[in-house]
Amino acid sequence: MTKIAYFQCPTGIAGDMCLGALVHAGVPLEYISDNLERLGLSSEYRLWAEPTHRNGQFATKVHVDPTHSPTGHTHHHHHGDHSSVVRHLPDIENLILSAQLPKQAEAWSLAIFRLLAEAEGAVHGISPQKVHFHEVGATDAIVDIVGTCLGLDWLEIEQFYCSALPTGGGFIRAAHGQLPVPAPAVLKLLESRQVPVYSNNIEKELVTPTGAAIAVTLAQNFGQPPAMSIQKIGLGAGSRDLPLPNILRLWIGETSQTNISHHVSSTSKHSTPEPSTVETISVLETQIDDLSPQAIAFTLEELFSVGALDVFTQPLTMKKSRLGVLLTVICHPEKQTVCEDILFKNTTTLGIRSSQQQRRILQREMQIVDTPYGSVSVKVAYSGKTVTNVQPEYEDCAKLARHHHISWLDVHRTALENWYNSKS
């Protein structure tokens, strides 16, 4: 089973709404608060939650109230407030890295802030490292993003999905003056993933830069909810009363039966698998010419253990005719930071190239087929209703081959024949 989170955003998404939904879903506010104290910013804010209603619907509102700035002066942050604490991206990265947060929460937090800084940098035509602006540097944004990642990690979420997002409308006041909604950084973030949007005729800022960065960084796909069995719903209230209930709905569940291994005899021959889907992946590349092959083998194992989708090497001839390898990692965007950390820790590389690409994947399911030697798991891939690939699992075949002192090919061939015979 895979633990899934789906953000349903009829009135948009913001960091405080994410926190409210997580607390409503059962994440202890004390757990989030205690871990946030490791950032060393607790004197700058007060974090608290309260039950509330939006258009008659019950939800949880989490407040991040500014208290005092590091200089001792009271400050209040909102769009256009120049008294907020201004921090650069490296400052925030150092805060997160020094806090010794749970590893997954740390990786997600860093990835969200880096993507947000890239969007702001693109808007202003400067490097993400040089971005200095109130929206990312403000204490409440740090609390919202890191707190959300802590809550999602506490729930052990493995995959993220998000609904299409409403555009909102009107204007907001920001550090650079009056801006149209969606804000430029939000538009850049939505563009980076080609997020589907629509108008719900509410002329307010509905998707904040913080909320957009959380969704765009973590979500594998945007649109309709994935096939899942719902276990819990978290309802996070926004600050305003709107014509629609201003609530972010967080669906928490597990993958549906179509993704669970089941016996081939129980599979309906008339079932209609879902079509192939397109998802965004991160591709990491680095060249290495001064490392033991055993160290590379260990690195590959470490990358797979944290959720890399694929890892492979290719031989290269580098400068001065040195022989080396090109190491490539394919992973979901939310795993990029942790994969980069493993590469830097376990190899001699000094730099990693990264890009985001779209990949089309076929719908697949695991089935069990009986053979004279024992049961074998078989991965079946579909394009629409058509079976395009059938492959018995290597480890199952290898285990049975060793047990019966026969060749792996014999078990593999028999499993394939029995699967096709069951369909005739």
N, C-alpha and C positions, 0 to 999 in steps of 0.2 A: 504494500500500500504506500502511496505517496501523499504526504500532507500538503494540502492546497489552500491558498488564500485567494479570494476573488474580491476586488474592490468594486462595489457598485456605487456609482457617483452621479445620481440624478441631479444634485446641486453642486457638483464639483468636488474638489479634494484640496485639503490644506493639512499642514502638519498637525495642528491641534485636533482636527477631526480624526486623523489616524490614531492619535493617542487616545482619544475618547472611545473609539471603536474597540481598541485593544483592551482598555480597562473594562469596558462593558462586557467583553468576551471572556473576562476572567483573569487577565494578566494583573498581578498585584501591583498597585501603584507604588507600594513600598519597594518592590524589587526594582522598578524603573528608577525611582528616586535614589535609592542606595547606590546603584551603579553610576548614575549621573554625577553623584558627588565626587567620583574619581576624576572628573574633568577639572575639578578645582574652581568651578564657577558658581557654587551654591550660594555665595553671598550676593549674586547678581539677580536672583529670581526666586520666586516662591511657586512651587508646583502643587496644585490641588485639583480635586475632581468633585463634581456634584451631579446628582440626578436632575434632569430637566425635561421639558417637553418642547417639541417643535410641531406646530399645527396639530396638537393633541396627541402626538406620538412620543412615547417615552424614549429617552436616549441619555447618554452620559456626556457631559461637557468637562473637558480638562482645561484648566487655566494655567498659563505660564505668565505670572505677573512679575514684571521687572521690579527690583528693589533698589539696589545701589550699584553704580558702576565701580570698576576697580579704583577709581580716583576718589570714591566716596560720595559722588554726586548722584542724586536720584535721576533716573532717566526712564523714559517711556518710549517703546518702539512701535512704530506703525509706518506705513508707506509715507515717505517724505519727512520723517523725523530725523534731523541731522544730529540730535544729541545721543543717538544710539552708539554703542561700542562698534568701532570699525575694525575688522580683522581681515587679514589676507588669507588666501587658501593655505599657504604653508603654516600659518599660525594655528588654523583649525586642525590641520593634519597632525601637527605636533601635540595638540591637546588630546586628540583621539588616540594616537599611538602611545602616549605616555600614561593613559588611563588604565591600561591593562584590562580592557573590556573583554567579554567573551569573544572568541576569534571571529565567529560568523557575524556578530553584531558590528565588530570593528571593521570587517571587510565591507559590509554593506554601507556603513556610514561613510567610509572613505570614498567608495565608488559614487555615492549620491552627491557628496560635496564636490568631487572632481568634475562630475558631469554638469552640475549647476554652475561651477566656475567656468567651464568650457563654454557654456551657453552665454553667460554674461560677457566673457571675453570676446566671443564672436560678435555680440551685439555692439560692443564698444570698440572693436578692432584692436584688442590688446591680448597679450598672453594670459592664460588663466592664472598663472602664478602672480601676475601683476594686478589682478583684479582687486580693488578695494572698494567695497560698497556695503551699505548697511544691511541689505536683505540677507546676504550670506553671513556676514560677520556678527549680526545681532544675536544676543544670547538666546532669545526665544527660538530662533531658527535652529541653533545647535541643539537645544533641548528637544525640539520637535523631531528632528531627523534622527539623532542618536537614540532618543527614547523610543521612537517607532521601531528602529532596528532591534533594540533590546527586547521589545515586546514580541516582535515577530520571531526572534530567536528563541524566546522563552516558550512560545507555542510550537517550536520545532517545524516551522513552515519550510517546505522544500521547493515549492513552485508557486509562482505568482501570476495572476491574471487580473485584467482591469477592464471595466466597461468603456465604451466610447465616452468622451468627455464633452460637457457643455461649454460653449465658447464664452458665455457671459456677454457683457457689453458695457457701454458707457466709458468713464474715465476714472483713473486713480491718480493720487498725488504720490510721487516717489522722490528719491534723492535727486533725480535729474529733472524734476518738474512734473508737469501733468502728462500722463501717458494714456493711450487708448488701451482698452481691455479686448483681448488678452494682452498682458504686458509683453514687451519684446522678448525677454528671456523665456517666458512661457511658450511663445510662438516658436522660438528656436528649439526648445526642448521637444515640442510636439512635432516639429518638422524632422527632427533627428530620427524619430521612430515611425514617421508617417502615421501618427495616431489619428484614428477616426474621430471627428468632432461633429457637433450639431448645435443648433440654437434651441433653447427652451424658453426663449422670450423673456428671460430675466436679465435686466440691464444692470448687473453688478459684477464685481470681480468674483468669479466662482472657482477658478483654478489658480492658486498662488504659485509663485516660483518654487517654494518648498514642496508643495503638494505635487506639482508637475515633476519635479526631480525624483521624488520617491517613486511615483508611478512609472516614469520612463526608465529609470534604472532597474527596477525590480521586475516589472511585468514582462513575461515572455510573449504574451499576445494581448491585444485589445479587441473588445467586442463582446459577443455573447459569452455567458458563463460556460466553463468547460464541463464535461461529463464528470459528475462527482456526487458523492453521498454527503449531504450537509450534516455536520455535527453540532455547529454552534454559529450564532449570528451576533456580531458586535455592532452596536449603533453609536456612532460618534457625532455629536451635535456641533454644528457651526455656530458662529457668534451671532449672526443676524436671523431675524424672522423673515422668511421669504414666501412668495405665493405657494411654493412647494415645500414640504417638510425638509428643512435644511439639515439633512442627516446623511452621513457617509455610512453605507452598510457593508460590513466586512463579513463575507461568507467564509467559514472555515470548514473544511471537509477532507475527504480522501477520494482518490481516483475511483471511478465507477467500475462496475463489473466487466466492462469491455477491456479493461487493462489488467485483469486478474487472470492468472493461470487457471485453466480449467480443462477438464477431460474432453478429448476430441469427440467422444460419443455424445456429449451433452451439448455440443455446438449445433445450433440450428443451421441447416444448409440454406435457409432463406433469410438469414440475418443480413442487414445492410450496414457494413462498416462505414465509419465516417470517412470523408474524402481526405486527401492529403492537405496539410496545412503549411503555412509559411511562418517562420519564426526568425527572430534576430539572434545572431550568435556573435561572440567575440573571437577573433583569430589573433593569436599571439605568435610571434616568430622571433627567433634569435639564432645567430651563428656562433658555433663553439669549435675551437680548434686546439684546446689545451686542457682537456678533461678526460679522465679515464672512462672507458665504455661502461664499466660497472657503476660509476657514479651516475651516468646518464640513465642506465636501467633503473636505478633506485629512484631517480627524479621522476621517471615516467610512472612508477608505482605510486609515488606520493601524489602526483597530479590526478591520477584516476581515483585515488582514495578520497579526494575532496570534491569529486563530482565533475571532472573534466569529461567532455563528451568523447573526445578522441585526442590522442597524442601520437606523433610519429616523427621519425627522423629521416633525412635524406643526405646522401654523401655530397660534399662540396669540395671544390678546389678553390682556396682562398688566396689572398695576396701572398706574394713570394712563394707561390705553389704549395702552401701548407694545406694538408688534408684536414677537413673538418666536417661538421654535420650542421644541417639546418634543422632545428628543433621547432616543431609547430604544435601549438595547443589550440584546440577548439573547445569553447565552453560557453555557457550562458553568461550574459553580461554581468549578472550579480556575482558570478564566481571569478570574474577577471582579476580582481585585486588579490584574492587569496592564491590564485594560480601564479600571478606575477611574484608574489612573495616567496613561493616555493622555488621558482626559477632562480631568483636572486640568492636564496639561502643555499641551494644545493648544487649550483653550477658556478662557473667562473665568468658568466656573462656580465657585461657592464651596461647593457641596454637591451630593451625589448620593444619591438615594433608591435603596434596593436591597431586593429581596424574592426569595424562592425559590418557584417554582411548578412544578407538574407539567405536562408536555406529552406528548401522545400522538403518536407519529410512525409513519408507515407504513413498512413495509419497502420498500426501493427498490434498484434496480440500474441500472447503465449498460450500454446495448447500442449496437452500431454498426450503422447501416443505410446501404446504398449508394444513391446517387442519381446521375442523369446528370452532376451537377456535382462529385461527390466524396462521401466518407464523412462522415456526421454522427453525433455522439454523441446518444443519446436516453435521457433519464431516465424509467424506468418505475417507477410506484408501485403497490403491491399492498395490498389488505385481505384477508388470508387468501389464497385462490386467485384472487380477482377483481382484475383490473387496474382501477385507479380513475383513473389519470392518466398521460398520455404526453406528454412535452414534449421536442422537440429542443433542444439546447443553443444558446443565443444566439450565443456566440462562433463556433462552427462554422458556423452559418448566415451570420453576418456576413462571415466570411473568404471563404466561397465566393461570396457575393453580390458582394463587391468584385472578386474575381478574374474572375468571368464577366460583370461589369457588368450584373447583373440585380437585381431587388428582393429584399430580405430575406424578404418574404412568400412569394415564389415558391419559394425554397429551403426555408423552413419548411414550407410546404404540401406540397411534394413529399416531404420527409422523413417527414412524418406519414402520407401516403398509402402510401408504400412500406413503412412499418413495419406498418400495418394489413393491407396486402395480403399481407405475409409470414406473417401469422397466420391468414389465411383458408384 
